[in-house]
């Protein structure tokens, strides 16, 4: 099993979610996060005053999928989250040793 974390632009969340549902991904956790990468934030103007925004708002998606679905999941996220502009985000893939569903005690892929 693999855990896939994706940091994406907020306005791309609905496109990514819809595509993952169509792929058969059964669940995900979404968190509003802030951060910066190479862009080091950006500058905004409000009422003529310049503000340096160090942390850019992003969405973090966390998904656990069977190994055979991992590559497709990454491809879908990459395709649907891409704008071609700086700050499109990152995708991280981690191995998952085990999952236990608290309610039933199921473990492994059955708990996904």
VOPAGU-2260 file (C-alpha; in pm, 1 decimal, decimal comma):
REM VOPAGU-2260
SITE   aa  ch    i         X         Y         Z
SITE  UNK   A    0       0,0       0,0       0,0
SITE  UNK   A    1     107,8     358,6     -60,3
SITE  UNK   A    2      22,9     685,8     108,5
SITE  UNK   A    3       7,7     970,8    -139,6
SITE  UNK   A    4      25,5    1329,3     -16,8
SITE  UNK   A    5     -30,3    1610,3    -262,2
SITE  UNK   A    6       7,4    1981,2    -199,4
SITE  UNK   A    7    -196,4    2165,9    -463,5
SITE  UNK   A    8    -349,6    2504,1    -539,4
SITE  UNK   A    9    -687,6    2543,3    -366,6
SITE  UNK   A   10    -888,6    2608,0    -684,3
SITE  UNK   A   11    -772,5    2273,2    -829,6
SITE  UNK   A   12    -917,8    2063,5    -544,4
SITE  UNK   A   13   -1257,1    1995,5    -705,3
SITE  UNK   A   14   -1098,9    1880,4   -1033,3
SITE  UNK   A   15    -860,9    1647,7    -849,5
SITE  UNK   A   16   -1134,0    1510,2    -622,0
SITE  UNK   A   17   -1367,7    1437,1    -912,5
SITE  UNK   A   18   -1095,4    1260,8   -1112,7
SITE  UNK   A   19    -989,4    1050,7    -813,0
SITE  UNK   A   20   -1349,6     945,0    -749,4
SITE  UNK   A   21   -1377,2     836,6   -1113,4
SITE  UNK   A   22   -1054,8     636,9   -1071,1
SITE  UNK   A   23   -1206,0     451,2    -776,9
SITE  UNK   A   24   -1021,0     612,3    -488,5
SITE  UNK   A   25   -1251,7     554,1    -192,0
SITE  UNK   A   26   -1147,5     820,8      52,1
SITE  UNK   A   27    -917,0    1110,5     118,2
SITE  UNK   A   28    -827,5    1360,8     384,5
SITE  UNK   A   29    -805,5    1725,7     283,0
SITE  UNK   A   30    -642,6    1996,1     492,9
SITE  UNK   A   31    -600,4    2368,5     430,9
SITE  UNK   A   32    -229,9    2443,9     470,8
SITE  UNK   A   33       9,5    2731,4     411,0
SITE  UNK   A   34     364,5    2716,9     289,3
SITE  UNK   A   35     616,9    2820,4      30,2
SITE  UNK   A   36     862,8    2657,7    -202,7
SITE  UNK   A   37    1092,9    2811,3    -456,2
SITE  UNK   A   38     857,6    3105,6    -504,2
SITE  UNK   A   39     922,1    3223,9    -145,1
SITE  UNK   A   40     571,6    3368,5    -116,0
SITE  UNK   A   41     445,6    3669,6    -306,7
SITE  UNK   A   42     362,4    4040,0    -272,0
SITE  UNK   A   43       6,3    4173,3    -256,2
SITE  UNK   A   44    -121,9    4527,4    -251,3
SITE  UNK   A   45    -412,7    4635,0     -28,9
SITE  UNK   A   46    -527,1    4997,6     -25,9
SITE  UNK   A   47    -201,3    5107,2    -178,1
SITE  UNK   A   48      15,1    4931,9      81,1
SITE  UNK   A   49     249,7    4651,2     -15,7
SITE  UNK   A   50     228,8    4328,6     190,7
SITE  UNK   A   51     480,8    4046,4     171,6
SITE  UNK   A   52     289,1    3716,0     191,2
SITE  UNK   A   53     545,2    3457,5     305,2
SITE  UNK   A   54     307,6    3162,6     327,7
SITE  UNK   A   55      86,4    3083,8      30,1
SITE  UNK   A   56    -248,4    2904,1      91,0
SITE  UNK   A   57    -253,0    2546,0     -41,9
SITE  UNK   A   58    -456,1    2227,8      -2,5
SITE  UNK   A   59    -302,2    1904,4     123,8
SITE  UNK   A   60    -463,9    1581,5       5,5
SITE  UNK   A   61    -378,2    1254,0     179,4
SITE  UNK   A   62    -478,7     922,5      21,7
SITE  UNK   A   63    -390,4     558,5      89,7
SITE  UNK   A   64    -426,6     323,3    -206,9
SITE  UNK   A   65    -325,9     -34,1    -296,7
SITE  UNK   A   66      11,7     -59,3    -472,4
SITE  UNK   A   67    -149,2    -132,7    -809,4
SITE  UNK   A   68    -346,2     195,8    -798,3
SITE  UNK   A   69     -58,6     420,6    -684,5
SITE  UNK   A   70      85,6     514,8   -1024,5
SITE  UNK   A   71    -255,9     594,3   -1171,1
SITE  UNK   A   72    -343,7     802,7    -864,8
SITE  UNK   A   73     -23,5    1006,8    -894,6
SITE  UNK   A   74     -83,5    1056,3   -1268,7
SITE  UNK   A   75    -439,9    1177,8   -1213,7
SITE  UNK   A   76    -334,4    1424,1    -943,8
SITE  UNK   A   77     -48,5    1550,5   -1158,0
SITE  UNK   A   78    -270,5    1596,5   -1461,7
SITE  UNK   A   79    -562,1    1763,4   -1283,1
SITE  UNK   A   80    -358,2    1987,9   -1048,2
SITE  UNK   A   81    -121,5    2121,9   -1314,3
SITE  UNK   A   82    -159,4    2482,4   -1427,2
SITE  UNK   A   83     189,4    2520,1   -1570,9
SITE  UNK   A   84     258,5    2810,4   -1336,5
SITE  UNK   A   85     500,7    2830,0   -1045,9
SITE  UNK   A   86     353,3    2693,8    -722,2
SITE  UNK   A   87     155,2    2402,7    -871,5
SITE  UNK   A   88     267,4    2191,5    -574,5
SITE  UNK   A   89     426,6    1857,8    -499,1
SITE  UNK   A   90     328,2    1491,6    -469,5
SITE  UNK   A   91     489,4    1263,7    -210,1
SITE  UNK   A   92     457,5     883,8    -212,3
SITE  UNK   A   93     528,8     676,9     100,5
SITE  UNK   A   94     510,4     303,3     169,3
SITE  UNK   A   95     240,7     202,0     421,2
SITE  UNK   A   96     313,1     -93,8     642,9
SITE  UNK   A   97     -38,4    -151,7     776,1
SITE  UNK   A   98    -381,6       5,8     822,1
SITE  UNK   A   99    -631,4     -85,7    1092,5
SITE  UNK   A  100    -995,3      21,8    1073,0
SITE  UNK   A  101   -1085,0     112,5    1430,4
SITE  UNK   A  102   -1456,0      24,9    1408,5
SITE  UNK   A  103   -1420,8    -329,5    1271,6
SITE  UNK   A  104   -1059,9    -422,7    1338,5
SITE  UNK   A  105   -1000,4    -497,2     967,7
SITE  UNK   A  106    -641,0    -450,2     860,9
SITE  UNK   A  107    -432,8    -420,2     546,1
SITE  UNK   A  108    -598,1    -342,2     211,7
SITE  UNK   A  109    -937,1    -445,0     349,6
SITE  UNK   A  110    -919,5    -142,5     580,5
SITE  UNK   A  111    -871,3     104,7     296,2
